[in-house]
Amino acid sequence: LVGSGKYYPARMLYEYALKDKKFVRGALRNLLDHSVGVGRRVDNFVNGMNEHFMQKGVQSYFDYRFVSFILGALFPEQYIYVKAVETTKLAKRINLAQSGNRIGMKHDHRSYLLT
């Protein structure tokens, strides 16, 4: 999907970089800063991108799955791209509860499973 140009989050990331490359570069730098917990990095990236660029009625496609794709592609030994349904089922089976109420923190159990 990414190579075909049909992967909408990649296209949105490109479009946002054209609008404000300094902001996007900083958001990506922070996402890749391993001195901060992965749940917080995911939350900050998704919410920051959506708050900075969101237009009423326009889907941004920035969510946990997209961030897991970025992290899994760059650091395959540490992260994997996941489907939300699969990790939620596993988290329930091993009694790993969700935490927080913002996008990244809400899925902190998935971050825990991937790190």
N, CA, C and O of each residue as an XYZ file, in Angstrom:
460
protein
N       0.813     -1.209      0.000
C       0.000      0.000      0.000
C       0.849      1.261      0.000
O       0.547      2.212     -0.720
N       1.898      1.277      0.794
C       2.716      2.480      0.871
C       3.355      2.777     -0.476
O       3.323      3.917     -0.940
N       3.933      1.767     -1.104
C       4.590      1.949     -2.385
C       3.638      2.364     -3.487
O       4.043      3.051     -4.426
N       2.386      1.963     -3.393
C       1.415      2.269     -4.443
C       0.896      3.699     -4.365
O       0.258      4.185     -5.298
N       1.169      4.365     -3.257
C       0.630      5.715     -3.088
C      -0.809      5.710     -2.620
O      -1.423      6.771     -2.507
N      -1.362      4.531     -2.344
C      -2.750      4.423     -1.900
C      -2.857      4.402     -0.382
O      -3.956      4.314      0.168
N      -1.714      4.483      0.295
C      -1.720      4.461      1.761
C      -1.899      5.898      2.235
O      -0.941      6.671      2.235
N      -3.098      6.261      2.635
C      -3.459      7.644      2.886
C      -2.660      8.329      3.995
O      -2.346      9.510      3.849
N      -2.310      7.653      5.102
C      -1.498      8.362      6.100
C      -0.162      8.841      5.537
O       0.292      9.931      5.882
N       0.470      8.052      4.682
C       1.744      8.475      4.087
C       1.522      9.704      3.210
O       2.340     10.624      3.215
N       0.443      9.725      2.471
C       0.139     10.881      1.634
C      -0.136     12.112      2.492
O       0.300     13.216      2.166
N      -0.865     11.914      3.593
C      -1.162     13.035      4.483
C       0.118     13.548      5.132
O       0.287     14.758      5.284
N       1.016     12.653      5.516
C       2.278     13.081      6.105
C       3.058     13.933      5.101
O       3.637     14.955      5.469
N       3.071     13.521      3.857
C       3.739     14.276      2.799
C       3.091     15.652      2.624
O       3.783     16.665      2.535
N       1.768     15.676      2.576
C       1.063     16.944      2.406
C       1.296     17.879      3.585
O       1.464     19.085      3.400
N       1.307     17.329      4.792
C       1.557     18.149      5.976
C       2.986     18.681      5.967
O       3.225     19.821      6.366
N       3.932     17.870      5.517
C       5.325     18.321      5.445
C       5.469     19.473      4.458
O       6.284     20.371      4.670
N       4.694     19.456      3.395
C       4.724     20.572      2.448
C       4.196     21.856      3.093
O       4.664     22.951      2.784
N       3.222     21.713      3.988
C       2.630     22.878      4.654
C       3.530     23.430      5.758
O       3.677     24.644      5.898
N       4.136     22.525      6.548
C       4.940     22.966      7.698
C       6.001     21.907      7.999
O       5.851     21.103      8.919
N       7.071     21.924      7.208
C       8.081     20.872      7.356
C       8.793     20.927      8.703
O       9.213     19.890      9.216
N       8.935     22.109      9.280
C       9.592     22.216     10.585
C       8.781     21.486     11.656
O       9.341     20.764     12.481
N       7.476     21.674     11.639
C       6.623     21.005     12.627
C       6.661     19.491     12.438
O       6.822     18.749     13.407
N       6.515     19.031     11.197
C       6.506     17.592     10.918
C       7.849     16.966     11.293
O       7.888     15.893     11.894
N       8.931     17.622     10.945
C      10.262     17.113     11.288
C      10.411     16.979     12.805
O      10.937     15.979     13.294
N       9.948     17.988     13.548
C      10.011     17.936     15.007
C       9.141     16.828     15.581
O       9.545     16.140     16.518
N       7.946     16.652     15.020
C       7.040     15.597     15.495
C       7.648     14.221     15.260
O       7.561     13.346     16.122
N       8.265     14.025     14.097
C       8.910     12.743     13.806
C      10.137     12.533     14.700
O      10.378     11.425     15.179
N      10.902     13.588     14.918
C      12.072     13.483     15.801
C      11.639     13.052     17.205
O      12.263     12.182     17.813
N      10.577     13.660     17.710
C      10.071     13.310     19.037
C       9.516     11.886     19.073
O       9.670     11.184     20.072
N       8.877     11.462     17.991
C       8.345     10.101     17.922
C       9.475      9.074     18.024
O       9.289      7.994     18.583
N      10.622      9.411     17.492
C      11.746      8.470     17.464
C      12.688      8.618     18.658
O      13.721      7.950     18.710
N      12.354      9.470     19.604
C      13.181      9.702     20.794
C      12.922      8.601     21.823
O      11.931      8.645     22.552
N      13.807      7.628     21.876
C      13.609      6.471     22.753
C      13.824      6.774     24.233
O      13.663      5.883     25.067
N      14.183      8.004     24.579
C      14.305      8.345     25.996
C      12.934      8.593     26.625
O      12.818      8.719     27.844
N      11.898      8.664     25.786
C      10.516      8.851     26.238
C       9.759      7.558     25.974
O       9.985      6.906     24.955
N       8.870      7.183     26.874
C       8.093      5.961     26.715
C       7.297      5.955     25.416
O       6.827      6.996     24.956
N       7.155      4.776     24.834
C       6.508      4.666     23.531
C       5.045      5.108     23.568
O       4.567      5.709     22.606
N       4.342      4.832     24.628
C       2.936      5.261     24.725
C       2.807      6.769     24.663
O       1.936      7.298     23.973
N       3.671      7.456     25.382
C       3.641      8.918     25.392
C       4.051      9.472     24.025
O       3.468     10.449     23.557
N       5.051      8.855     23.380
C       5.489      9.311     22.054
C       4.370      9.166     21.034
O       4.138     10.061     20.222
N       3.681      8.036     21.082
C       2.575      7.798     20.148
C       1.471      8.826     20.380
O       0.964      9.436     19.438
N       1.113      9.006     21.635
C       0.060      9.960     21.988
C       0.431     11.363     21.530
O      -0.384     12.052     20.917
N       1.642     11.786     21.821
C       2.083     13.132     21.447
C       2.108     13.318     19.934
O       1.708     14.369     19.433
N       2.574     12.308     19.204
C       2.655     12.417     17.751
C       1.269     12.515     17.129
O       0.993     13.438     16.363
N       0.409     11.576     17.453
C      -0.928     11.546     16.839
C      -1.722     12.792     17.203
O      -2.290     13.449     16.330
N      -1.760     13.115     18.476
C      -2.538     14.283     18.891
C      -1.923     15.578     18.381
O      -2.647     16.488     17.978
N      -0.602     15.673     18.393
C       0.054     16.873     17.895
C      -0.201     17.098     16.417
O      -0.505     18.216     16.003
N      -0.080     16.042     15.614
C      -0.329     16.168     14.176
C      -1.782     16.543     13.915
O      -2.066     17.419     13.098
N      -2.692     15.886     14.604
C      -4.112     16.170     14.389
C      -4.478     17.582     14.849
O      -5.252     18.266     14.179
N      -3.935     18.022     15.976
C      -4.249     19.360     16.467
C      -3.659     20.439     15.565
O      -4.285     21.475     15.340
N      -2.465     20.198     15.052
C      -1.790     21.203     14.235
C      -2.385     21.319     12.830
O      -2.473     22.414     12.275
N      -2.789     20.189     12.263
C      -3.199     20.190     10.860
C      -4.663     19.895     10.598
O      -5.128     20.080      9.472
N      -5.399     19.447     11.587
C      -6.772     18.994     11.359
C      -7.635     20.087     10.757
O      -7.653     21.228     11.218
N      -8.343     19.701      9.718
C      -9.315     20.587      9.094
C     -10.686     19.968      9.288
O     -10.849     18.752      9.186
N     -11.647     20.792      9.562
C     -12.994     20.294      9.796
C     -13.470     19.485      8.591
O     -13.410     19.954      7.455
N     -13.941     18.268      8.851
C     -14.487     17.412      7.806
C     -13.460     16.668      6.972
O     -13.820     16.004      6.001
N     -12.157     16.771      7.341
C     -11.112     16.088      6.584
C     -10.446     15.042      7.477
O     -10.005     15.354      8.583
N     -10.376     13.815      6.999
C      -9.754     12.715      7.734
C      -8.234     12.832      7.619
O      -7.710     13.000      6.518
N      -7.524     12.743      8.744
C      -6.060     12.848      8.701
C      -5.390     11.487      8.583
O      -4.280     11.395      8.059
N      -6.027     10.446      9.050
C      -5.508      9.075      9.033
C      -4.347      8.865     10.006
O      -3.666      7.843      9.928
N      -4.109      9.791     10.904
C      -3.051      9.594     11.887
C      -3.648      8.904     13.101
O      -4.487      9.472     13.800
N      -3.212      7.683     13.344
C      -3.673      6.920     14.483
C      -2.591      5.940     14.890
O      -1.495      5.939     14.329
N      -2.902      5.114     15.859
C      -1.929      4.160     16.400
C      -1.379      3.228     15.324
O      -0.185      2.928     15.319
N      -2.227      2.771     14.423
C      -1.765      1.841     13.390
C      -0.705      2.470     12.502
O       0.285      1.819     12.166
N      -0.897      3.728     12.116
C       0.080      4.398     11.276
C       1.408      4.545     12.007
O       2.472      4.315     11.432
N       1.339      4.927     13.273
C       2.569      5.098     14.052
C       3.255      3.750     14.245
O       4.483      3.681     14.201
N       2.498      2.682     14.456
C       3.132      1.367     14.593
C       3.784      0.947     13.280
O       4.787      0.233     13.285
N       3.220      1.385     12.160
C       3.839      1.113     10.866
C       5.184      1.834     10.764
O       6.183      1.237     10.362
N       5.206      3.119     11.130
C       6.455      3.887     11.082
C       7.504      3.240     11.975
O       8.628      2.994     11.539
N       7.140      2.963     13.224
C       8.106      2.391     14.165
C       8.559      0.998     13.735
O       9.739      0.665     13.845
N       7.623      0.188     13.248
C       7.963     -1.161     12.796
C       8.861     -1.151     11.572
O       9.736     -2.006     11.437
N       8.652     -0.190     10.677
C       9.479     -0.102      9.469
C      10.887      0.365      9.806
O      11.857     -0.114      9.218
N      11.007      1.290     10.743
C      12.324      1.830     11.093
C      13.092      0.964     12.088
O      14.320      0.902     12.042
N      12.372      0.302     12.981
C      12.997     -0.502     14.034
C      12.337     -1.877     14.114
O      11.682     -2.181     15.111
N      12.496     -2.715     13.087
C      11.787     -4.002     13.058
C      12.184     -4.951     14.192
O      11.424     -5.860     14.528
N      13.356     -4.752     14.778
C      13.771     -5.610     15.888
C      13.082     -5.225     17.190
O      13.123     -5.980     18.161
N      12.453     -4.060     17.217
C      11.854     -3.560     18.453
C      10.330     -3.418     18.371
O       9.642     -3.590     19.377
N       9.800     -3.106     17.190
C       8.368     -2.864     17.025
C       7.842     -3.651     15.831
O       8.588     -4.009     14.919
N       6.543     -3.909     15.860
C       5.905     -4.536     14.705
C       4.643     -3.750     14.365
O       4.024     -3.129     15.228
N       4.282     -3.792     13.091
C       3.023     -3.192     12.672
C       1.904     -4.107     13.139
O       1.959     -5.317     12.922
N       0.899     -3.544     13.774
C      -0.158     -4.370     14.349
C      -1.530     -3.919     13.881
O      -1.748     -2.766     13.511
N      -2.427     -4.861     13.913
C      -3.839     -4.548     13.733
C      -4.419     -4.397     15.134
O      -4.181     -5.228     16.011
N      -5.171     -3.340     15.327
C      -5.699     -3.025     16.649
C      -6.526     -4.170     17.224
O      -6.439     -4.458     18.417
N      -7.315     -4.815     16.399
C      -8.184     -5.897     16.870
C      -7.368     -7.035     17.473
O      -7.739     -7.594     18.505
N      -6.258     -7.373     16.828
C      -5.438     -8.494     17.302
C      -4.830     -8.214     18.668
O      -4.885     -9.062     19.558
N      -4.255     -7.036     18.837
C      -3.610     -6.755     20.117
C      -4.618     -6.526     21.231
O      -4.336     -6.841     22.387
N      -5.779     -5.988     20.911
C      -6.811     -5.814     21.935
C      -7.277     -7.175     22.449
O      -7.471     -7.353     23.651
N      -7.457     -8.133     21.539
C      -7.848     -9.491     21.950
C      -6.781    -10.107     22.853
O      -7.101    -10.694     23.887
N      -5.528     -9.976     22.466
C      -4.434    -10.540     23.265
C      -4.352     -9.863     24.623
O      -4.179    -10.536     25.639
N      -4.471     -8.549     24.655
C      -4.408     -7.821     25.923
C      -5.506     -8.293     26.874
O      -5.266     -8.435     28.073
N      -6.692     -8.534     26.358
C      -7.787     -9.030     27.201
C      -7.479    -10.424     27.738
O      -7.783    -10.740     28.888
N      -6.870    -11.254     26.890
C      -6.562    -12.627     27.310
C      -5.532    -12.670     28.424
O      -5.565    -13.569     29.265
N      -4.622    -11.712     28.440
C      -3.587    -11.723     29.489
C      -3.860    -10.653     30.550
O      -2.984    -10.323     31.350
N      -5.084    -10.116     30.545
C      -5.523     -9.135     31.532
C      -4.646     -7.891     31.591
O      -4.330     -7.400     32.675
N      -4.258     -7.388     30.437
C      -3.485     -6.158     30.351
C      -4.461     -5.048     29.997
O      -4.923     -4.962     28.860
N      -4.775     -4.203     30.964
C      -5.833     -3.201     30.805
C      -5.378     -2.010     29.982
O      -4.190     -1.694     29.906
N      -6.359     -1.355     29.364
C      -6.103     -0.092     28.688
C      -5.905      0.979     29.751
O      -6.425      0.879     30.862
N      -5.137      2.012     29.384
C      -4.943      3.120     30.308
C      -5.057      4.429     29.546
O      -4.772      4.495     28.350
N      -5.473      5.457     30.245
C      -5.535      6.786     29.635
C      -6.755      6.963     28.752
O      -7.525      6.030     28.525
N      -6.913      8.189     28.259
C      -8.083      8.461     27.429
C      -7.736      9.175     26.132
O      -8.638      9.479     25.351
N      -6.460      9.455     25.875
C      -6.082     10.053     24.600
C      -5.598      8.949     23.685
O      -5.375      7.825     24.135
N      -5.437      9.244     22.434
C      -5.231      8.217     21.420
C      -4.089      7.263     21.740
O      -4.310      6.053     21.793
N      -2.894      7.758     21.951
C      -1.761      6.866     22.197
C      -1.836      6.174     23.536
O      -1.582      4.974     23.639
N      -2.189      6.936     24.575
C      -2.247      6.367     25.912
C      -3.369      5.335     26.014
O      -3.256      4.364     26.762
N      -4.427      5.543     25.279
C      -5.542      4.597     25.283
C      -5.067      3.218     24.843
O      -5.610      2.197     25.265
N      -4.060      3.203     24.002
C      -3.547      1.951     23.470
C      -2.219      1.568     24.091
O      -1.428      0.855     23.473
N      -1.962      2.035     25.313
C      -0.696      1.773     25.957
C      -0.450      0.277     26.119
O       0.696     -0.170     26.082
N      -1.525     -0.503     26.301
C      -1.341     -1.951     26.403
C      -0.737     -2.504     25.119
O       0.038     -3.460     25.165
N      -1.077     -1.923     23.983
C      -0.484     -2.376     22.726
C       0.981     -1.991     22.676
O       1.810     -2.770     22.206
N       1.309     -0.805     23.151
C       2.701     -0.379     23.191
C       3.508     -1.348     24.062
O       4.617     -1.743     23.702
N       2.950     -1.717     25.188
C       3.629     -2.639     26.093
C       3.889     -3.971     25.410
O       4.961     -4.554     25.568
N       2.925     -4.449     24.660
C       3.087     -5.728     23.971
C       4.148     -5.670     22.877
O       4.733     -6.695     22.527
N       4.400     -4.477     22.335
C       5.317     -4.348     21.210
C       6.733     -4.011     21.627
O       7.644     -4.099     20.804
N       6.950     -3.633     22.859
C       8.300     -3.210     23.240
C       8.996     -4.270     24.060
O      10.142     -4.083     24.467
